Amino acid sequence: MRIIITVFVAVAYSSQLFAQSKPEDFGFRHFTSVHKDDTANYLIYSAKGDEQICKPLFFFCQGSLPVPLIITNHGKQYGVFPFSADSLSKYYHLVIVSKPGVPLISEDTALAPGMIYIDPGSGKMPDEYSKNNHPQYYCERNLRIINELRKMSFIDKSKIVVAGHSQGASIAARMSTESSVITHLIYACGNPMGQIMSMLGAARKHETDSLKETSSLIVYWSEACENRNDLNDEHGDTYKSVYDFSYPAINYLRKVKIPVLVSWGTIDYCTPFIDFMQVEFIRDQRKNFTFQSYVQRDHNFFGVTPEGKTNYEDFGWDIVELDWLSWLKK
């Protein structure tokens, strides 16, 4: 059995209208990083007029699924970052990298629910994405790009911040163990015990006597372990992707010596595991970790209605961005 993991992607409209379709028209600089047969596309967002001003780097690792970086709707632009980025751009150059095999720009009407890009020829996720959708690829690619960026005159090499949300948090944590140039880590809404535990947490919430999703998930996990290198994506994420992303990120975080900020919403499935990590790190006297929770906010920092449903009018990401900036200034 294979399971397609559907995750809501938090986006916000920009009020500005655009007539063309290239990253520069949306206020970004577009770069490519080429290594052997891999070409990675990434965008840099800088405060207007500060493009060549030397500033530290803020490298953001987005969450799961093949979602284009720039999504439009009749000329309007959805947010590339889940937060506005304006506050951070006063002090940093922000970088985000496109998923492999996924176009940089797409109209929302051309995407599947959840803003997922589906290859029009095959009717499934792009082959390049499925082949590379695992933490080792993302970690190696991202660190290569950071090393290229550090050679650019407008990047202050003395401060390199890596932040990640959800699946991107696990990638960011691993990057911080494999590079000595990263100076600060922000780990947001990641499950330190791995992806499979988040999947089980979601299933437990809806489980009944007649609908025991967790039993099916345990069978699925057994299959993933037995086929851990399988890249077949006929029905969604590959076994390799699920297996590799289910490696507990707490094992990376235990090794990190730089300052780390852990941010999460308290009604996220990862909450019990972050609570466990916090208790353990206090026991270990890990003074480089700061834990900051957002009460009654979900995986994407939205509030919830009295019925427990996501309140998309209660947007919390910009508060989180300001808290990140405050922490970085200390």
C-alpha positions in Angstrom: 0.0 0.0 0.0 1.2 3.5 -0.8 -0.1 6.7 0.6 -0.1 10.2 -1.0 0.6 12.7 1.7 -1.5 15.8 1.1 -0.4 18.9 3.1 -2.0 22.3 2.9 0.5 24.9 1.7 0.1 28.3 3.5 0.2 31.1 1.0 -0.9 34.7 0.9 -1.7 37.0 -1.9 0.4 40.0 -2.9 -1.6 43.0 -3.8 0.6 44.0 -6.7 -0.2 43.0 -10.3 2.3 41.7 -12.7 2.2 41.5 -16.5 5.1 39.1 -17.2 6.2 35.7 -16.0 9.8 35.7 -14.9 11.2 35.9 -11.3 12.6 39.4 -11.8 9.0 40.7 -12.4 8.2 39.5 -8.9 11.1 41.1 -7.1 13.5 38.1 -7.1 16.9 37.4 -8.6 17.0 34.0 -10.3 20.2 31.9 -10.1 21.0 28.3 -11.1 23.5 25.9 -9.6 24.8 23.2 -11.9 26.5 20.1 -10.7 26.9 17.1 -13.1 23.4 16.3 -14.4 21.7 18.4 -11.7 20.5 21.9 -12.3 19.0 23.6 -9.2 17.0 26.9 -9.5 16.9 29.3 -6.6 15.6 32.8 -5.9 17.1 35.6 -3.8 14.8 38.1 -2.2 16.4 41.4 -1.1 15.0 44.7 0.2 14.5 47.0 -2.8 17.7 48.9 -3.5 19.8 46.6 -1.2 20.5 43.9 -3.8 24.3 44.6 -3.7 24.5 45.6 -0.1 26.6 43.1 1.9 24.2 41.3 4.3 24.1 37.9 6.0 22.3 35.0 4.4 18.9 33.6 5.4 18.4 30.3 3.7 14.9 28.9 3.9 14.1 25.2 3.4 10.4 24.8 2.5 8.2 21.8 3.4 7.1 18.8 1.4 5.4 18.3 -2.0 6.3 19.5 -5.5 5.0 23.1 -5.3 6.3 25.8 -7.6 8.0 28.7 -5.8 6.0 31.5 -7.6 2.3 30.8 -8.1 0.0 33.3 -9.8 -3.7 33.9 -10.1 -4.8 36.3 -12.9 -1.7 38.5 -12.3 -1.7 38.2 -8.5 1.2 36.5 -6.8 1.0 34.1 -3.9 3.7 34.4 -1.3 6.9 32.6 -2.1 7.8 32.4 1.6 5.1 31.5 4.1 5.9 34.8 5.8 6.0 38.3 4.2 9.9 38.4 4.3 9.9 42.2 4.5 11.1 42.4 8.1 13.9 39.8 7.6 15.0 41.4 4.3 16.0 44.6 6.1 18.9 42.6 7.6 19.3 39.5 5.4 19.3 38.3 1.8 16.7 35.6 1.7 17.2 32.4 -0.4 14.8 29.7 -1.4 15.4 26.7 -3.8 12.9 25.2 -6.1 12.0 21.5 -5.9 13.6 19.3 -8.6 11.6 18.9 -11.7 9.1 21.6 -10.7 8.7 24.8 -12.7 9.6 28.0 -10.9 6.4 29.8 -12.0 2.9 28.4 -12.5 -0.7 29.7 -12.6 -2.7 28.2 -9.8 -5.3 26.8 -12.2 -2.7 24.6 -13.7 -1.9 22.9 -10.3 -3.6 20.1 -8.4 -5.2 20.6 -5.0 -2.7 21.8 -2.5 -0.9 23.7 -5.3 0.9 20.5 -6.3 2.5 20.4 -9.7 1.6 17.3 -11.7 3.5 16.4 -14.9 1.0 16.8 -17.7 2.5 14.0 -19.7 2.6 11.3 -17.0 -0.2 12.6 -14.8 1.9 12.1 -11.6 4.7 13.9 -9.8 7.7 14.7 -12.0 10.2 11.9 -12.3 13.1 14.2 -11.3 11.2 15.2 -8.2 10.5 11.6 -7.2 14.1 10.5 -7.8 15.5 13.3 -5.7 12.9 13.8 -3.0 15.0 12.6 -0.1 17.1 14.4 2.6 20.5 13.5 1.2 19.8 15.1 -2.1 18.4 18.3 -0.6 21.2 18.6 2.0 23.9 18.2 -0.6 22.2 20.5 -3.1 21.5 23.2 -0.5 25.1 23.2 0.9 26.5 23.4 -2.6 24.3 26.5 -3.2 25.3 28.1 0.2 29.0 27.6 -0.7 28.4 29.3 -4.1 26.5 32.2 -2.4 29.4 32.8 0.1 31.6 33.7 -2.9 29.2 36.5 -3.9 30.2 40.0 -2.9 26.8 40.9 -1.4 26.8 38.0 1.1 28.3 38.5 4.6 30.0 35.1 5.2 30.2 35.7 9.0 26.5 34.9 9.5 24.7 32.1 7.7 21.2 31.4 9.0 19.4 28.2 7.9 15.7 27.9 8.6 13.3 25.1 7.7 9.6 24.4 8.1 8.0 20.9 8.5 9.9 18.5 6.3 12.3 21.4 5.6 13.2 21.6 9.3 14.6 18.1 9.1 16.7 19.1 6.1 17.9 22.2 7.8 18.9 20.2 10.9 20.9 17.7 8.8 22.6 20.6 6.9 23.7 22.0 10.3 25.5 18.8 11.1 27.3 18.7 7.8 28.5 22.2 7.4 30.8 24.4 9.5 29.7 27.7 7.9 26.1 27.6 9.2 25.9 29.9 12.3 22.3 29.7 13.3 19.5 27.1 12.9 15.7 27.7 13.0 13.7 24.4 13.3 10.0 25.1 12.7 7.2 22.6 13.0 9.4 19.6 12.3 8.8 16.3 14.0 12.0 15.3 15.7 10.9 11.7 15.6 10.4 11.6 11.8 7.7 11.8 9.2 6.1 8.4 10.0 5.3 9.6 13.5 3.4 12.6 12.1 1.5 10.4 9.8 0.5 8.1 12.7 -0.4 11.2 14.8 -2.8 12.4 12.1 -4.3 8.9 11.7 -4.9 8.5 15.5 -6.9 11.7 15.5 -9.5 10.3 13.1 -9.3 6.7 14.2 -12.5 4.8 15.2 -13.2 1.2 16.1 -14.2 0.7 12.4 -11.6 2.9 10.9 -8.2 1.9 12.1 -5.8 3.8 9.9 -2.8 3.3 12.1 -2.9 -0.4 11.4 -2.6 0.2 7.7 0.1 2.7 8.3 2.2 0.2 10.3 1.9 -2.2 7.4 2.9 0.6 5.0 5.9 1.4 7.2 7.0 -2.2 7.2 6.8 -2.1 3.4 8.8 1.1 3.3 11.5 -0.4 5.5 11.7 -3.5 3.3 11.9 -1.4 0.2 13.9 1.6 1.5 15.6 2.4 -1.8 12.5 1.9 -4.0 11.8 5.0 -6.2 8.5 3.9 -7.6 6.2 6.9 -7.4 3.1 5.5 -9.1 0.9 6.2 -6.2 2.7 9.2 -4.6 5.7 9.5 -2.4 8.3 6.8 -2.9 9.3 4.3 -0.2 12.7 5.9 -0.1 11.3 9.3 0.6 9.1 8.2 3.4 11.8 5.9 4.9 14.6 8.6 4.8 12.4 11.4 6.0 11.3 9.2 8.9 14.8 9.1 10.3 14.5 11.0 13.6 15.8 14.5 13.3 16.6 14.5 17.0 19.7 12.5 16.1 20.9 15.5 14.0 19.8 18.1 16.6 21.8 16.3 19.4 25.0 17.0 17.4 24.3 20.7 16.7 26.4 23.1 18.7 25.3 26.4 17.1 22.3 28.5 18.4 19.0 26.8 17.6 15.5 28.2 17.8 12.7 25.6 17.8 9.2 27.1 16.8 5.9 25.2 16.6 2.2 25.5 17.1 0.9 23.6 20.1 -1.9 21.8 18.2 0.5 20.4 15.7 1.0 16.6 15.6 4.7 17.2 16.4 4.0 18.8 19.8 4.4 15.8 22.0 7.7 14.9 20.4 9.1 18.5 20.6 8.0 18.5 24.3 10.0 15.3 24.7 13.0 16.8 23.0 12.8 19.9 25.1 12.7 17.8 28.3 15.7 15.7 27.1 17.8 18.7 26.1 17.2 20.4 29.4 18.3 17.1 31.1 21.4 17.3 28.9 21.9 21.0 29.7 21.9 22.0 26.1 22.1 25.8 26.5 22.2 26.5 22.7 18.5 25.6 22.2 15.6 28.1 22.6 12.1 26.7 22.4 9.2 28.9 21.5 5.6 27.6 21.2 2.5 29.3 19.7 -0.5 28.3 21.7 -3.5 26.9 19.8 -1.8 27.3 16.4 -1.5 24.5 13.9 1.2 23.2 11.7 1.2 26.3 9.5 0.8 28.7 12.5 -2.9 29.3 11.7 -5.4 29.7 14.6 -8.3 27.3 15.0 -12.1 27.8 15.3 -14.0 26.7 18.4 -14.8 23.5 16.4 -11.1 22.8 16.1 -10.9 23.6 12.4 -8.2 25.7 10.8 -9.1 29.4 10.8 -7.4 30.7 7.6 -8.3 34.3 8.6 -6.0 34.0 11.6 -2.6 34.1 10.0 0.3 33.7 12.4 3.4 33.5 10.2 4.2 37.2 10.3 4.3 37.0 14.2 6.6 34.1 13.9 8.9 36.0 11.5 9.2 38.9 13.9 10.0 36.5 16.7 12.7 34.8 14.6 14.2 38.2 13.9 14.2 39.2 17.5 16.0 35.9 18.4 18.6 36.5 15.7 19.3 40.0 17.0 20.2 38.7 20.4 
